[in-house]
Amino acid sequence: MQTPAKRIDDAPSDIADTQTSGRNSIPLSLKIPEPSARPGETPDFSTLNLSPAGAVRRPETNALAGDMHDMPYVLVRVLDDEGVARGPWVPSISPDALRQGLKYMMTTRVYDDRMARAQRQGKTSFYMKCTGEEAIAIAQAMALSPDDMCFPTYRQQGLFIARNYPLKKLMCQVYSNVEDPVKGRQMPIMYSDRGVNIFSISGNLAVQFNQAVGWAMASALSADTRIAISWIGDGATAEGDFHSALTFASVYHAPVILNIVNNQWAISSFQGIAGGEEAPFAARGIGYGLPSLRVDGNDFLAVYAATQWAADRARSNLGATLIELFTYRAESHSSSDDPTRYRPVEEGPSWPLGDPIERLKMHLIKIGEWSEAQHEELHEAIVKEVRDTQREAEALGTLGSGQTPSPKTMFEDVYKEPDWRLLRQRQEAGF
């Protein structure tokens, strides 16, 4: 029951004086969001709202957004601390598919480690890892159709791996060498390939939400069957593009899934700077009339189930879904970042939702479909495959080797039919 508002003559005298005189007798102050711990302090996650595994209800696929206002304030979880799948969100997915998902996540992590090491060795200028967030891209890719269009940010390299994109091509893009599939036109890690329906990553954060909504609207206008999906980080929710995208997605019931990857840190600014302390990021969908979920991003099964639920809505012409994927960026923002300058070293290992790879491994062992020996054997095989592939990619060129795409490629892929002016410019340039 709502408490009746006090009248001005019931208020404390200093507040009443302020309201009647028009002057402010109380000193004003701003709230400056601060993380719970800084370097040298003990990590503290005691204030996190973490629902028990299996405790959160699963709305019907056709549920009205207005009947789901509680969902952004709870956390969809399936796997408990012992690796047991619990509750209404347990997805129908075979052990074979789970083992494949585990392999994709392990491959992503090994690939990340090798490429980060290559950057430290001066073989490329820049790299960004997704350590601790592998379940997001992998589970979501597996829950979708390969024909669905992805608009990622820079920590969804697992999309390519889950769509069986050649590792060598990813590495060549990082090295910007002669077989770079984007011909040196993007900085390292900004992968794209139309053949696997993954749109070009943009350094202008949050713009991919608008691109995904627009693509989804076009798909619906042409009576296609494909949906779109996009990702941004928690910090990018403060961008105007975020709100524009939600408006169009809501008004036109665009068949799109919009993901906010809340990994707690946007470069060196913690998620409270973007408003994460005031309300969960998923709650921002309420004002737009969008069904919104808050999901344990380190739980492969929960991510898979929530994505499948949202995809079913989109395919049924029920419109967009906003998903906040609650996770933790275990390593640096990029190769240019030193996280020890702004957060405790122990914070990553202390993250209460654990490691997505270890959690899925534990679940498979729990149901009798995996073992520690099998896991070690698979890890060794992946390390060998990635190492051998890296040698092949590096033979085609690394930073400073001079083995780069020919300058003549700058005149290609501009128009469907070559323009005469471009042809003349190319000739004048000697290509």
Number of C-alpha atoms within 10 A of each C-alpha: 3 4 5 6 7 8 8 13 10 10 12 9 11 11 16 16 16 13 14 9 10 9 9 12 13 9 5 6 6 5 5 7 16 13 17 14 15 16 15 13 13 15 20 13 13 9 7 8 11 17 15 17 21 21 16 18 14 18 15 9 15 12 13 14 17 12 10 17 19 14 22 24 18 20 25 32 32 27 26 16 14 10 19 17 21 15 17 16 25 18 17 9 12 9 14 10 11 20 17 15 22 26 20 25 28 22 24 28 23 19 26 20 15 16 25 19 15 21 18 14 10 12 19 23 19 19 22 22 26 25 21 22 28 29 32 31 28 28 29 23 24 19 19 20 13 15 14 18 22 30 26 27 26 20 24 25 25 28 25 23 21 22 17 11 15 11 19 19 17 26 29 26 27 28 32 28 28 19 21 25 19 20 19 22 14 19 19 20 23 23 26 22 13 10 9 17 18 22 21 18 22 17 13 11 19 27 22 27 30 22 19 28 31 19 22 30 21 15 17 19 10 9 9 10 14 20 27 28 29 25 28 24 23 27 25 19 22 14 14 11 19 20 18 14 20 24 19 17 29 20 13 14 20 28 34 31 26 28 25 24 27 27 21 21 24 18 17 16 16 22 23 19 18 19 16 19 13 11 12 18 27 28 24 18 22 18 12 16 20 26 27 27 29 26 28 28 31 27 31 27 28 28 30 26 25 27 26 19 20 26 28 17 22 24 16 13 13 19 23 32 31 26 27 28 30 27 25 25 21 21 18 18 19 16 16 12 13 14 18 16 12 17 23 17 19 14 20 17 13 14 16 15 19 17 23 25 22 15 23 24 20 21 21 19 15 15 12 10 15 16 14 11 9 11 17 11 11 16 16 11 13 20 18 13 15 21 15 12 17 20 12 14 24 19 12 18 20 23 18 13 13 11 17 19 18 12 14 12 15 14 15 15 9 11 9 7 8 12 11 9 9 15 14 12 12 17 11 9 10 9 13
